Amino acid sequence: MRPPTIHVSFPRPSLPVEVAALRHEIRELLEQERRAGTWQPGGKSWGEYNPALTRKIAERGWIGLTWPKKYGGKERTQLERYAVTEELLAAGAPAGAHWVADRQSGPLLLRFGTEEQRLRFLPPITRGEIYFCIGMSEPDSGSDLASIRSRAVKVDGGWRLSGTKIWTSWAHHCHYMITLCRTEPPSADRHAGMSQLIVDLHAQGVSIRPIRNLTGEHEFNEIVFDETFVADEDVVGEPGGGWHQVTSELAYERSGPERFLTNFHLLRRLVDGLGQGDRPASEHGLRELGRLAGEVWALRAMSLSVAGALERGETPAVEAALVKDLGTHFQQELPEAGRRLVDQEGIAEEALREELARATQLARAYTIQGGTTEILRGIIARGLKLR
Ligand SMILES: Cc1cc2nc3c(=O)[nH]c(=O)nc-3n(C[C@H](O)[C@H](O)[C@H](O)COP(=O)(O)OP(=O)(O)OC[C@H]3O[C@@H](n4cnc5c(N)ncnc54)[C@H](O)[C@@H]3O)c2cc1C
């Protein structure tokens, strides 16, 4: 029997006219703040933490841009938000302090939170005052999230949370973590009995321990909860409904341009460097740059299409998984291709060589964080009814 023909398409949305003016404003602010010394391109963009720049971005109203005005948002479109994130990434601006709250914790509260939670958390997020981190992975549960063992037990007025989370990016700088935990013992339905709690990371019974990444930097952490009290009003949605919520949260996490633009600045540096040394750019070098630029352009078209689908209220899970899979592989390929180019073309700039070496180390994580390549391919295969 012939397999069914399945189509995945990437229709290109037209960008609203307001986007061009918005891009201009963002570039202007970034340049102004770079000159003022608020930030320097550091190579990690949304993986780098800079509260001063976050506050400047907040003052312009670019955090929670699509959210209702009553929660501090600006009620602008998803495509305008896309332009903001794209500009920050393309410039390599350190936007990590507000990234998670803007991308997923805020939207999660908008969709599943209580009115009291929205009024309490969303306005300070839009002002760049409070930061959130993601509490999903545990020492023995990463891809198989349903196997988590952190547990909250009901007590008077709230819950007592115990367990360990791991790989939690920026927890040491964040105010809150949205924590997935069991609020009922495991049952035959593996996805039942989980809840999401908003945990104050400064509360009693929370220990945050650093884990160094491959470059030796302190970016992620192990967090231990020892009977930490979480009030009833800090449960997101209904107790027990955490699985449905966390899968929606993962869709926000996987769909953005950070999955192919995190190290875009390297491409820019290579374009600037080629032909600047003691030899002119070779035809091979120019072709290679053209190939890399072509890949970025195709990824961008696909990613914009996902943003357009989100704007129409659709859930493009297969398309988003495809963009993340292709995008993260591109981000791993870029420093490798860059190192070859630097050698072949005799680009002598030491700073660029060092940056390419660091980028090669950082790039290992891209096909793991936010869902591994194998897990994404499983989602794609299921979506295409091949599994
Ligand atoms: C830089 C970085 C930042 C991170 N930040 C956070 C964070 O802020 N918060 C958070 O909660 N987590 C975070 N993570 C954790 C990340 O989500 C997990 O590492 C990821 O989900 C994989 O889980 P694991 O490490 O337990 O690997 P495992 O799930 O044990 O996977 C090991 C290998 O087995 C493969 N595999 C597993 N299951 C299957 C399957 N069913 N089919 C085929 N292959 C399979 C995987 O693809 C992988 O290659 C971060 C990770 C990194 C690298």
The ligand as a MOL file (V3000), in Angstrom:
LIG
                    3D

  0  0  0     0  0            999 V3000
M  V30 BEGIN CTAB
M  V30 COUNTS 53 58 0 0 0
M  V30 BEGIN ATOM
M  V30 1 C 21.8500 24.7640 27.4290 0
M  V30 2 C 20.6890 24.0440 28.0330 0
M  V30 3 C 19.7530 24.7490 28.7530 0
M  V30 4 C 18.6740 24.0840 29.3320 0
M  V30 5 N 17.7890 24.8070 30.0690 0
M  V30 6 C 16.7470 24.1780 30.6710 0
M  V30 7 C 15.8470 24.9180 31.5030 0
M  V30 8 O 15.9690 26.1350 31.6690 0
M  V30 9 N 14.8480 24.2420 32.1130 0
M  V30 10 C 14.6520 22.8970 31.9390 0
M  V30 11 O 13.7030 22.3520 32.5030 0
M  V30 12 N 15.5040 22.1650 31.1740 0
M  V30 13 C 16.5450 22.7720 30.5520 0
M  V30 14 N 17.4290 22.0420 29.7810 0
M  V30 15 C 17.2960 20.5950 29.7420 0
M  V30 16 C 16.8140 20.0390 28.4160 0
M  V30 17 O 15.4600 20.3370 28.2000 0
M  V30 18 C 17.0730 18.5310 28.4570 0
M  V30 19 O 18.4660 18.3420 28.5040 0
M  V30 20 C 16.4920 17.8130 27.2710 0
M  V30 21 O 15.1130 17.8210 27.3300 0
M  V30 22 C 17.0120 16.3570 27.1720 0
M  V30 23 O 16.8200 15.6820 28.3630 0
M  V30 24 P 18.0230 14.8420 29.0450 0
M  V30 25 O 19.1980 15.7560 29.1310 0
M  V30 26 O 17.4980 14.2370 30.2940 0
M  V30 27 O 18.3840 13.7140 27.9860 0
M  V30 28 P 17.5970 12.3120 27.7680 0
M  V30 29 O 16.1350 12.5550 27.7300 0
M  V30 30 O 18.1060 11.3210 28.7790 0
M  V30 31 O 18.1120 11.9280 26.3220 0
M  V30 32 C 19.3810 11.3330 26.0770 0
M  V30 33 C 19.4530 10.9530 24.5950 0
M  V30 34 O 18.4380 9.9760 24.2880 0
M  V30 35 C 17.6010 10.4330 23.2300 0
M  V30 36 N 16.2110 10.0210 23.4830 0
M  V30 37 C 15.5110 10.1590 24.6440 0
M  V30 38 N 14.2500 9.6910 24.4860 0
M  V30 39 C 14.1550 9.2890 23.1950 0
M  V30 40 C 13.0890 8.7360 22.4170 0
M  V30 41 N 11.8770 8.5280 22.9280 0
M  V30 42 N 13.3400 8.4520 21.1140 0
M  V30 43 C 14.5630 8.6650 20.5700 0
M  V30 44 N 15.6130 9.1940 21.2640 0
M  V30 45 C 15.4030 9.4870 22.5550 0
M  V30 46 C 17.7070 11.9510 23.2710 0
M  V30 47 O 17.4050 12.5150 21.9990 0
M  V30 48 C 19.1620 12.1630 23.6710 0
M  V30 49 O 19.9890 12.0630 22.5450 0
M  V30 50 C 18.5180 22.6890 29.1790 0
M  V30 51 C 19.4600 21.9560 28.4340 0
M  V30 52 C 20.5450 22.6240 27.8690 0
M  V30 53 C 21.5230 21.8190 27.0800 0
M  V30 END ATOM
M  V30 BEGIN BOND
M  V30 1 1 1 2
M  V30 2 1 2 3
M  V30 3 2 2 52
M  V30 4 2 3 4
M  V30 5 1 4 5
M  V30 6 1 4 50
M  V30 7 2 5 6
M  V30 8 1 6 7
M  V30 9 1 6 13
M  V30 10 2 7 8
M  V30 11 1 7 9
M  V30 12 1 9 10
M  V30 13 2 10 11
M  V30 14 1 10 12
M  V30 15 2 12 13
M  V30 16 1 13 14
M  V30 17 1 14 15
M  V30 18 1 14 50
M  V30 19 1 15 16
M  V30 20 1 16 17
M  V30 21 1 16 18
M  V30 22 1 18 19
M  V30 23 1 18 20
M  V30 24 1 20 21
M  V30 25 1 20 22
M  V30 26 1 22 23
M  V30 27 1 23 24
M  V30 28 2 24 25
M  V30 29 1 24 26
M  V30 30 1 24 27
M  V30 31 1 27 28
M  V30 32 2 28 29
M  V30 33 1 28 30
M  V30 34 1 28 31
M  V30 35 1 31 32
M  V30 36 1 32 33
M  V30 37 1 33 34
M  V30 38 1 33 48
M  V30 39 1 34 35
M  V30 40 1 35 36
M  V30 41 1 35 46
M  V30 42 1 36 37
M  V30 43 1 36 45
M  V30 44 2 37 38
M  V30 45 1 38 39
M  V30 46 1 39 40
M  V30 47 2 39 45
M  V30 48 1 40 41
M  V30 49 2 40 42
M  V30 50 1 42 43
M  V30 51 2 43 44
M  V30 52 1 44 45
M  V30 53 1 46 47
M  V30 54 1 46 48
M  V30 55 1 48 49
M  V30 56 2 50 51
M  V30 57 1 51 52
M  V30 58 1 52 53
M  V30 END BOND
M  V30 END CTAB
M  END
